[in-house]
Amino acid sequence: MEYNVVTSKQGCLDILEMKLDVHTGFVATNNYPIELKDVDTFKNSAFYKIFSPLTKIGSFYFAIDNVKWKDQIFILELRPSAFSFIPSLFLTSKDGNFYKTLNDWGKRARLSNLSDEQQRLTAWVESEITSKPKLKITNPPYGFQWAHEWGSIVVQSNEKSFDCGIYIEWNV
């Protein structure tokens, strides 16, 4: 899948900056709140209007490339609440070795590659994002979860889809 490089209607932006308040769950990119309550709310948000066209993933998910969160660059998937799916963000880091293997299934499918990226992201979340205790996820897809009152931050690798990244999920 190719991701659109985003330029805003207010000027050229190559790298967007995301901020998450881990105490409240509030998230914004370039100071525009990301509203994922449902698809209509998202499509009517200032964020959507400023940064469209976004890459569509199916009917309900969207992606934007080159989003900086703290000191790393990510592909950001925006997943508004739809049907029984909770609102969430999924971030794939472009800074680790895992990203370099995304177009090479031989390398991407190595379990050690997934494990290394999961360990790298887990250490990063612990040092940069949250100080809450982590819970180990013992059922596939494996990973670690940090629970907050508003929702959770999860680092997960999936051996079936060969994906690895960070989820930010909100309680509904």
N, CA and C atoms as a LAMMPS dump frame, in Angstrom:
ITEM: TIMESTEP
0
ITEM: NUMBER OF ATOMS
516
ITEM: BOX BOUNDS ff ff ff
-5.0000000000000000e+02 5.0000000000000000e+02
-5.0000000000000000e+02 5.0000000000000000e+02
-5.0000000000000000e+02 5.0000000000000000e+02
ITEM: ATOMS id mol type element x y z
1 1 1 N 0.84 -1.165 0
2 1 2 C 0 0 0
3 1 3 C 0.892 1.238 0
4 2 1 N 0.566 2.198 -0.816
5 2 2 C 1.298 3.457 -0.818
6 2 3 C 0.554 4.463 0.03
7 3 1 N 1.313 5.274 0.738
8 3 2 C 0.735 6.296 1.584
9 3 3 C 0.959 7.653 0.949
10 4 1 N -0.062 8.479 1
11 4 2 C 0.071 9.832 0.476
12 4 3 C 0.962 10.652 1.398
13 5 1 N 1.837 11.421 0.807
14 5 2 C 2.586 12.404 1.583
15 5 3 C 1.654 13.59 1.717
16 6 1 N 1.443 14.019 2.929
17 6 2 C 0.417 15.009 3.203
18 6 3 C 0.96 16.422 3.112
19 7 1 N 0.236 17.248 2.413
20 7 2 C 0.459 18.686 2.459
21 7 3 C -0.869 19.299 2.878
22 8 1 N -0.813 20.237 3.778
23 8 2 C -2.049 20.82 4.277
24 8 3 C -2.526 21.915 3.345
25 9 1 N -3.778 22.303 3.526
26 9 2 C -4.339 23.41 2.768
27 9 3 C -3.79 24.739 3.264
28 10 1 N -3.078 24.698 4.394
29 10 2 C -2.495 25.916 4.953
30 10 3 C -1.01 26.016 4.634
31 11 1 N -0.493 25.169 3.798
32 11 2 C 0.934 25.216 3.461
33 11 3 C 1.506 23.825 3.389
34 12 1 N 2.712 23.729 2.94
35 12 2 C 3.365 22.432 2.778
36 12 3 C 3.861 21.904 4.116
37 13 1 N 3.452 20.728 4.444
38 13 2 C 3.904 20.059 5.661
39 13 3 C 4.387 18.673 5.279
40 14 1 N 5.63 18.405 5.555
41 14 2 C 6.151 17.085 5.268
42 14 3 C 6.06 16.193 6.491
43 15 1 N 6.407 16.744 7.655
44 15 2 C 6.366 15.992 8.9
45 15 3 C 5.328 16.64 9.802
46 16 1 N 4.367 15.855 10.235
47 16 2 C 3.364 16.326 11.185
48 16 3 C 3.807 15.93 12.58
49 17 1 N 3.385 16.665 13.579
50 17 2 C 3.783 16.349 14.945
51 17 3 C 2.571 15.949 15.773
52 18 1 N 2.642 14.751 16.352
53 18 2 C 1.561 14.23 17.185
54 18 3 C 1.927 14.388 18.653
55 19 1 N 0.933 14.75 19.449
56 19 2 C 1.115 14.827 20.899
57 19 3 C -0.01 14.05 21.562
58 20 1 N 0.362 13.283 22.58
59 20 2 C -0.599 12.522 23.377
60 20 3 C -0.426 12.931 24.827
61 21 1 N -1.524 13.329 25.459
62 21 2 C -1.516 13.576 26.896
63 21 3 C -1.87 12.245 27.553
64 22 1 N -0.886 11.579 28.147
65 22 2 C -1.134 10.244 28.708
66 22 3 C -2.038 10.284 29.932
67 23 1 N -2.253 11.457 30.502
68 23 2 C -3.12 11.57 31.678
69 23 3 C -4.596 11.645 31.286
70 24 1 N -4.88 12.207 30.095
71 24 2 C -6.272 12.382 29.673
72 24 3 C -6.644 11.578 28.432
73 25 1 N -5.654 11.144 27.655
74 25 2 C -5.918 10.449 26.4
75 25 3 C -6.141 11.391 25.229
76 26 1 N -6.018 12.698 25.467
77 26 2 C -6.189 13.669 24.386
78 26 3 C -5.015 13.563 23.426
79 27 1 N -5.342 13.486 22.133
80 27 2 C -4.294 13.392 21.112
81 27 3 C -4.58 14.415 20.02
82 28 1 N -3.516 15.044 19.557
83 28 2 C -3.639 16.03 18.485
84 28 3 C -2.428 15.905 17.577
85 29 1 N -2.62 16.298 16.338
86 29 2 C -1.529 16.352 15.38
87 29 3 C -1.482 17.774 14.827
88 30 1 N -0.305 18.388 14.933
89 30 2 C -0.141 19.798 14.565
90 30 3 C -1.22 20.662 15.221
91 31 1 N -1.524 20.342 16.457
92 31 2 C -2.503 21.038 17.297
93 31 3 C -3.952 20.857 16.862
94 32 1 N -4.225 19.962 15.933
95 32 2 C -5.604 19.633 15.552
96 32 3 C -6.009 18.356 16.273
97 33 1 N -7.04 18.426 17.127
98 33 2 C -7.48 17.215 17.84
99 33 3 C -7.887 16.113 16.864
100 34 1 N -7.531 14.895 17.206
101 34 2 C -7.956 13.736 16.418
102 34 3 C -9.202 13.187 17.093
103 35 1 N -10.322 13.281 16.398
104 35 2 C -11.623 12.893 16.941
105 35 3 C -12.075 11.59 16.281
106 36 1 N -12.068 10.515 17.05
107 36 2 C -12.356 9.191 16.499
108 36 3 C -13.627 8.567 17.062
109 37 1 N -14.512 9.38 17.62
110 37 2 C -15.757 8.887 18.222
111 37 3 C -16.539 8.001 17.248
112 38 1 N -16.596 8.429 15.989
113 38 2 C -17.208 7.657 14.913
114 38 3 C -16.709 8.221 13.59
115 39 1 N -17.03 7.553 12.499
116 39 2 C -16.51 7.941 11.189
117 39 3 C -17.007 9.328 10.789
118 40 1 N -18.295 9.63 11.008
119 40 2 C -18.828 10.944 10.625
120 40 3 C -18.155 12.071 11.393
121 41 1 N -17.969 11.882 12.7
122 41 2 C -17.284 12.905 13.507
123 41 3 C -15.872 13.123 12.982
124 42 1 N -15.177 12.039 12.665
125 42 2 C -13.82 12.16 12.139
126 42 3 C -13.807 12.914 10.811
127 43 1 N -14.704 12.551 9.9
128 43 2 C -14.717 13.187 8.583
129 43 3 C -15.133 14.657 8.643
130 44 1 N -15.822 15.05 9.7
131 44 2 C -16.22 16.443 9.865
132 44 3 C -15.241 17.242 10.723
133 45 1 N -14.182 16.604 11.179
134 45 2 C -13.224 17.274 12.063
135 45 3 C -12.299 18.208 11.275
136 46 1 N -11.757 19.194 11.986
137 46 2 C -10.786 20.109 11.371
138 46 3 C -9.561 19.329 10.896
139 47 1 N -9.137 18.331 11.675
140 47 2 C -7.989 17.511 11.291
141 47 3 C -8.207 16.901 9.912
142 48 1 N -9.348 16.261 9.715
143 48 2 C -9.649 15.595 8.442
144 48 3 C -9.685 16.606 7.299
145 49 1 N -10.335 17.732 7.54
146 49 2 C -10.473 18.737 6.483
147 49 3 C -9.126 19.347 6.102
148 50 1 N -8.257 19.581 7.074
149 50 2 C -6.959 20.2 6.81
150 50 3 C -6.013 19.225 6.106
151 51 1 N -6.004 17.962 6.537
152 51 2 C -4.991 17.029 6.049
153 51 3 C -5.478 16.069 4.972
154 52 1 N -6.69 16.228 4.485
155 52 2 C -7.171 15.389 3.388
156 52 3 C -6.503 15.82 2.093
157 53 1 N -6.316 14.905 1.146
158 53 2 C -6.806 13.537 1.18
159 53 3 C -5.878 12.636 1.991
160 54 1 N -6.481 11.834 2.832
161 54 2 C -5.758 10.815 3.585
162 54 3 C -5.816 9.514 2.787
163 55 1 N -4.864 8.64 3.028
164 55 2 C -4.903 7.325 2.404
165 55 3 C -6.022 6.529 3.06
166 56 1 N -6.927 5.97 2.271
167 56 2 C -8.016 5.16 2.812
168 56 3 C -7.564 3.714 2.925
169 57 1 N -7.937 3.1 4.036
170 57 2 C -7.694 1.678 4.253
171 57 3 C -9.071 1.067 4.467
172 58 1 N -9.615 0.458 3.429
173 58 2 C -10.978 -0.041 3.516
174 58 3 C -11.957 1.127 3.585
175 59 1 N -13.112 0.877 4.173
176 59 2 C -14.152 1.903 4.237
177 59 3 C -14.048 2.827 5.435
178 60 1 N -13.391 2.368 6.507
179 60 2 C -13.482 3.109 7.764
180 60 3 C -12.149 3.557 8.353
181 61 1 N -11.032 3.116 7.806
182 61 2 C -9.732 3.479 8.362
183 61 3 C -8.996 4.395 7.387
184 62 1 N -8.099 5.178 7.954
185 62 2 C -7.345 6.149 7.173
186 62 3 C -5.896 6.123 7.637
187 63 1 N -4.989 6.586 6.792
188 63 2 C -3.576 6.616 7.173
189 63 3 C -2.941 7.912 6.712
190 64 1 N -1.921 8.283 7.439
191 64 2 C -1.149 9.472 7.112
192 64 3 C 0.317 9.145 7.398
193 65 1 N 1.182 9.546 6.499
194 65 2 C 2.593 9.206 6.599
195 65 3 C 3.364 10.353 7.243
196 66 1 N 4.523 10.006 7.787
197 66 2 C 5.458 10.994 8.325
198 66 3 C 4.889 11.809 9.482
199 67 1 N 4.473 11.099 10.516
200 67 2 C 3.993 11.738 11.739
201 67 3 C 5.05 11.536 12.82
202 68 1 N 5.522 12.633 13.372
203 68 2 C 6.538 12.574 14.419
204 68 3 C 5.838 12.535 15.772
205 69 1 N 6.231 11.559 16.584
206 69 2 C 5.743 11.461 17.955
207 69 3 C 6.979 11.336 18.825
208 70 1 N 7.184 12.315 19.645
209 70 2 C 8.415 12.429 20.434
210 70 3 C 9.598 12.469 19.472
211 71 1 N 10.445 11.44 19.497
212 71 2 C 11.657 11.467 18.664
213 71 3 C 11.634 10.451 17.528
214 72 1 N 10.451 9.911 17.199
215 72 2 C 10.368 8.92 16.124
216 72 3 C 9.358 9.352 15.072
217 73 1 N 9.53 8.828 13.87
218 73 2 C 8.614 9.085 12.757
219 73 3 C 7.791 7.817 12.52
220 74 1 N 6.492 8.006 12.293
221 74 2 C 5.569 6.888 12.15
222 74 3 C 4.678 7.037 10.928
223 75 1 N 4.126 5.908 10.502
224 75 2 C 2.929 5.884 9.672
225 75 3 C 1.787 5.776 10.68
226 76 1 N 0.837 6.677 10.606
227 76 2 C -0.263 6.726 11.56
228 76 3 C -1.542 6.258 10.891
229 77 1 N -2.123 5.171 11.419
230 77 2 C -3.433 4.713 10.958
231 77 3 C -4.474 5.225 11.939
232 78 1 N -5.497 5.874 11.4
233 78 2 C -6.574 6.445 12.196
234 78 3 C -7.786 5.536 12.047
235 79 1 N -8.286 5.059 13.165
236 79 2 C -9.364 4.076 13.142
237 79 3 C -10.54 4.571 13.975
238 80 1 N -11.428 5.352 13.354
239 80 2 C -12.608 5.805 14.096
240 80 3 C -13.461 4.613 14.519
241 81 1 N -14.232 4.799 15.562
242 81 2 C -15.135 3.755 16.023
243 81 3 C -16.136 3.435 14.914
244 82 1 N -16.274 2.16 14.616
245 82 2 C -17.234 1.705 13.607
246 82 3 C -17.753 0.337 14.046
247 83 1 N -19.059 0.196 14.024
248 83 2 C -19.703 -1.04 14.457
249 83 3 C -19.244 -1.373 15.873
250 84 1 N -18.631 -2.529 16.09
251 84 2 C -18.198 -2.887 17.449
252 84 3 C -16.72 -2.588 17.687
253 85 1 N -16.053 -1.922 16.734
254 85 2 C -14.633 -1.612 16.88
255 85 3 C -14.45 -0.311 17.642
256 86 1 N -13.562 -0.351 18.623
257 86 2 C -13.302 0.827 19.436
258 86 3 C -12.41 1.802 18.672
259 87 1 N -12.461 3.093 19.012
260 87 2 C -11.576 4.046 18.347
261 87 3 C -10.127 3.788 18.73
262 88 1 N -9.247 3.876 17.729
263 88 2 C -7.836 3.621 18.009
264 88 3 C -6.942 4.256 16.954
265 89 1 N -5.69 4.359 17.322
266 89 2 C -4.624 4.733 16.4
267 89 3 C -3.67 3.552 16.341
268 90 1 N -3.073 3.328 15.183
269 90 2 C -2.032 2.317 15.056
270 90 3 C -0.834 2.992 14.424
271 91 1 N 0.307 2.88 15.078
272 91 2 C 1.517 3.549 14.611
273 91 3 C 2.585 2.528 14.245
274 92 1 N 3.082 2.635 13.016
275 92 2 C 4.198 1.813 12.563
276 92 3 C 5.427 2.715 12.514
277 93 1 N 6.431 2.375 13.286
278 93 2 C 7.638 3.197 13.345
279 93 3 C 8.445 3.057 12.06
280 94 1 N 8.929 4.19 11.582
281 94 2 C 9.798 4.195 10.411
282 94 3 C 11.273 4.249 10.814
283 95 1 N 11.537 4.259 12.123
284 95 2 C 12.901 4.441 12.609
285 95 3 C 13.668 3.14 12.831
286 96 1 N 12.992 2.045 12.996
287 96 2 C 13.679 0.789 13.285
288 96 3 C 13.962 -0.019 12.032
289 97 1 N 14.627 -1.15 12.217
290 97 2 C 14.932 -2.042 11.101
291 97 3 C 13.685 -2.688 10.516
292 98 1 N 12.639 -2.85 11.342
293 98 2 C 11.413 -3.495 10.883
294 98 3 C 10.827 -2.772 9.665
295 99 1 N 10.795 -1.46 9.725
296 99 2 C 10.22 -0.674 8.622
297 99 3 C 10.941 -0.951 7.306
298 100 1 N 12.228 -1.143 7.384
299 100 2 C 13.021 -1.38 6.177
300 100 3 C 12.671 -2.709 5.512
301 101 1 N 11.993 -3.599 6.232
302 101 2 C 11.645 -4.912 5.684
303 101 3 C 10.211 -4.992 5.16
304 102 1 N 9.429 -3.923 5.264
305 102 2 C 8.009 -4 4.915
306 102 3 C 7.747 -4.421 3.475
307 103 1 N 8.632 -4.125 2.562
308 103 2 C 8.434 -4.496 1.165
309 103 3 C 9.157 -5.774 0.764
310 104 1 N 9.704 -6.493 1.742
311 104 2 C 10.439 -7.73 1.486
312 104 3 C 9.895 -8.814 2.419
313 105 1 N 8.95 -9.632 1.907
314 105 2 C 8.289 -10.625 2.757
315 105 3 C 9.26 -11.618 3.361
316 106 1 N 10.329 -11.917 2.668
317 106 2 C 11.324 -12.842 3.209
318 106 3 C 11.91 -12.327 4.519
319 107 1 N 12.208 -11.043 4.564
320 107 2 C 12.752 -10.441 5.782
321 107 3 C 11.648 -10.101 6.783
322 108 1 N 10.529 -9.585 6.281
323 108 2 C 9.428 -9.175 7.156
324 108 3 C 8.864 -10.351 7.943
325 109 1 N 8.852 -11.525 7.325
326 109 2 C 8.232 -12.698 7.943
327 109 3 C 9.119 -13.39 8.974
328 110 1 N 10.306 -12.907 9.188
329 110 2 C 11.177 -13.497 10.216
330 110 3 C 10.645 -13.142 11.593
331 111 1 N 10.414 -14.167 12.402
332 111 2 C 9.881 -13.919 13.751
333 111 3 C 10.85 -13.103 14.59
334 112 1 N 12.14 -13.267 14.36
335 112 2 C 13.123 -12.478 15.112
336 112 3 C 12.988 -10.99 14.776
337 113 1 N 12.611 -10.693 13.549
338 113 2 C 12.39 -9.305 13.131
339 113 3 C 11.232 -8.693 13.917
340 114 1 N 10.136 -9.433 14.02
341 114 2 C 8.984 -8.97 14.808
342 114 3 C 9.352 -8.81 16.279
343 115 1 N 10.033 -9.786 16.812
344 115 2 C 10.419 -9.757 18.219
345 115 3 C 11.337 -8.577 18.532
346 116 1 N 12.302 -8.335 17.668
347 116 2 C 13.222 -7.216 17.874
348 116 3 C 12.485 -5.884 17.865
349 117 1 N 11.553 -5.734 16.921
350 117 2 C 10.8 -4.476 16.843
351 117 3 C 9.887 -4.315 18.05
352 118 1 N 9.258 -5.402 18.485
353 118 2 C 8.396 -5.322 19.666
354 118 3 C 9.213 -4.915 20.892
355 119 1 N 10.384 -5.489 21.053
356 119 2 C 11.254 -5.124 22.181
357 119 3 C 11.697 -3.666 22.094
358 120 1 N 12.049 -3.219 20.907
359 120 2 C 12.494 -1.843 20.717
360 120 3 C 11.378 -0.855 21.045
361 121 1 N 10.173 -1.126 20.527
362 121 2 C 9.043 -0.223 20.784
363 121 3 C 8.607 -0.263 22.243
364 122 1 N 8.654 -1.433 22.867
365 122 2 C 8.294 -1.547 24.28
366 122 3 C 9.232 -0.702 25.135
367 123 1 N 10.517 -0.798 24.879
368 123 2 C 11.491 0.004 25.623
369 123 3 C 11.266 1.488 25.374
370 124 1 N 10.929 1.843 24.159
371 124 2 C 10.696 3.251 23.819
372 124 3 C 9.461 3.796 24.539
373 125 1 N 8.358 3.033 24.51
374 125 2 C 7.136 3.48 25.192
375 125 3 C 7.4 3.637 26.679
376 126 1 N 8.119 2.679 27.276
377 126 2 C 8.426 2.763 28.712
378 126 3 C 9.274 3.985 29.05
379 127 1 N 10.214 4.323 28.203
380 127 2 C 11.115 5.424 28.531
381 127 3 C 10.572 6.789 28.106
382 128 1 N 9.757 6.838 27.058
383 128 2 C 9.332 8.121 26.507
384 128 3 C 7.864 8.478 26.739
385 129 1 N 7.005 7.5 26.92
386 129 2 C 5.572 7.777 26.87
387 129 3 C 4.867 7.614 28.212
388 130 1 N 5.028 6.495 28.868
389 130 2 C 4.24 6.242 30.072
390 130 3 C 5.073 5.549 31.14
391 131 1 N 4.764 5.868 32.377
392 131 2 C 5.466 5.236 33.503
393 131 3 C 4.573 4.222 34.214
394 132 1 N 3.386 4.003 33.675
395 132 2 C 2.482 3.009 34.266
396 132 3 C 3.113 1.619 34.148
397 133 1 N 2.765 0.715 35.064
398 133 2 C 3.278 -0.659 34.923
399 133 3 C 2.683 -1.332 33.683
400 134 1 N 3.486 -2.142 33.033
401 134 2 C 3.005 -2.827 31.829
402 134 3 C 2.464 -4.202 32.19
403 135 1 N 1.52 -4.636 31.381
404 135 2 C 0.948 -5.974 31.506
405 135 3 C 1.344 -6.756 30.268
406 136 1 N 1.812 -7.974 30.455
407 136 2 C 2.192 -8.817 29.319
408 136 3 C 0.934 -9.45 28.74
409 137 1 N 0.791 -9.385 27.427
410 137 2 C -0.325 -10.024 26.737
411 137 3 C 0.136 -11.44 26.388
412 138 1 N -0.521 -12.429 26.96
413 138 2 C -0.043 -13.808 26.822
414 138 3 C -0.753 -14.594 25.729
415 139 1 N -1.77 -14.023 25.108
416 139 2 C -2.45 -14.672 23.987
417 139 3 C -2.11 -13.926 22.701
418 140 1 N -2.033 -14.652 21.572
419 140 2 C -1.704 -13.968 20.315
420 140 3 C -2.78 -12.928 19.965
421 141 1 N -2.434 -11.823 19.337
422 141 2 C -1.072 -11.366 19.102
423 141 3 C -0.443 -10.867 20.404
424 142 1 N 0.792 -11.251 20.628
425 142 2 C 1.481 -10.971 21.881
426 142 3 C 1.933 -9.519 21.954
427 143 1 N 2.232 -9.096 23.175
428 143 2 C 2.732 -7.744 23.34
429 143 3 C 2.658 -7.292 24.78
430 144 1 N 2.61 -5.983 24.95
431 144 2 C 2.537 -5.378 26.277
432 144 3 C 1.519 -4.257 26.259
433 145 1 N 0.827 -4.097 27.386
434 145 2 C -0.229 -3.096 27.498
435 145 3 C 0.005 -2.239 28.732
436 146 1 N -0.224 -0.943 28.561
437 146 2 C -0.195 0.001 29.673
438 146 3 C -1.602 0.565 29.797
439 147 1 N -2.286 0.231 30.909
440 147 2 C -3.676 0.655 31.105
441 147 3 C -3.722 2.038 31.741
442 148 1 N -4.627 2.852 31.243
443 148 2 C -4.888 4.189 31.777
444 148 3 C -6.393 4.31 31.983
445 149 1 N -6.833 5.309 32.711
446 149 2 C -8.27 5.489 32.944
447 149 3 C -9.028 5.709 31.641
448 150 1 N -8.443 6.37 30.679
449 150 2 C -9.097 6.713 29.418
450 150 3 C -9.008 5.599 28.376
451 151 1 N -8.079 4.67 28.551
452 151 2 C -7.877 3.616 27.56
453 151 3 C -6.537 2.953 27.771
454 152 1 N -5.858 2.58 26.684
455 152 2 C -4.583 1.885 26.848
456 152 3 C -3.635 2.179 25.686
457 153 1 N -2.367 1.952 25.975
458 153 2 C -1.315 1.987 24.974
459 153 3 C -0.796 0.554 24.893
460 154 1 N -0.71 0.033 23.694
461 154 2 C -0.327 -1.366 23.503
462 154 3 C 0.768 -1.454 22.447
463 155 1 N 1.811 -2.201 22.749
464 155 2 C 2.802 -2.563 21.736
465 155 3 C 2.546 -4.025 21.419
466 156 1 N 2.319 -4.297 20.138
467 156 2 C 1.982 -5.656 19.745
468 156 3 C 2.65 -6.037 18.441
469 157 1 N 3.004 -7.315 18.373
470 157 2 C 3.452 -7.881 17.1
471 157 3 C 2.516 -9.043 16.788
472 158 1 N 2.194 -9.185 15.515
473 158 2 C 1.245 -10.2 15.099
474 158 3 C 1.932 -11.145 14.119
475 159 1 N 2.071 -12.393 14.538
476 159 2 C 2.763 -13.397 13.721
477 159 3 C 1.952 -13.845 12.512
478 160 1 N 0.663 -13.512 12.467
479 160 2 C -0.157 -13.903 11.318
480 160 3 C -0.109 -12.852 10.214
481 161 1 N -0.1 -11.583 10.598
482 161 2 C -0.067 -10.515 9.594
483 161 3 C 1.327 -9.918 9.429
484 162 1 N 2.245 -10.317 10.308
485 162 2 C 3.616 -9.799 10.308
486 162 3 C 3.636 -8.271 10.434
487 163 1 N 2.78 -7.773 11.325
488 163 2 C 2.743 -6.356 11.655
489 163 3 C 3.265 -6.165 13.065
490 164 1 N 3.808 -5.009 13.33
491 164 2 C 4.259 -4.674 14.662
492 164 3 C 4.136 -3.162 14.82
493 165 1 N 3.57 -2.744 15.943
494 165 2 C 3.437 -1.315 16.155
495 165 3 C 2.821 -0.994 17.5
496 166 1 N 2.417 0.257 17.621
497 166 2 C 1.844 0.776 18.853
498 166 3 C 0.383 1.117 18.598
499 167 1 N -0.488 0.595 19.45
500 167 2 C -1.903 0.955 19.418
501 167 3 C -2.181 1.927 20.55
502 168 1 N -2.979 2.916 20.262
503 168 2 C -3.56 3.773 21.292
504 168 3 C -5.055 3.546 21.173
505 169 1 N -5.649 3.012 22.235
506 169 2 C -7.064 2.622 22.205
507 169 3 C -7.81 3.345 23.324
508 170 1 N -9 3.821 22.988
509 170 2 C -9.811 4.515 23.976
510 170 3 C -10.979 3.66 24.43
511 171 1 N -11.304 3.771 25.716
512 171 2 C -12.491 3.113 26.248
513 171 3 C -13.721 3.784 25.646
514 172 1 N -14.758 3.004 25.434
515 172 2 C -16.019 3.586 24.942
516 172 3 C -17.129 3.347 25.923
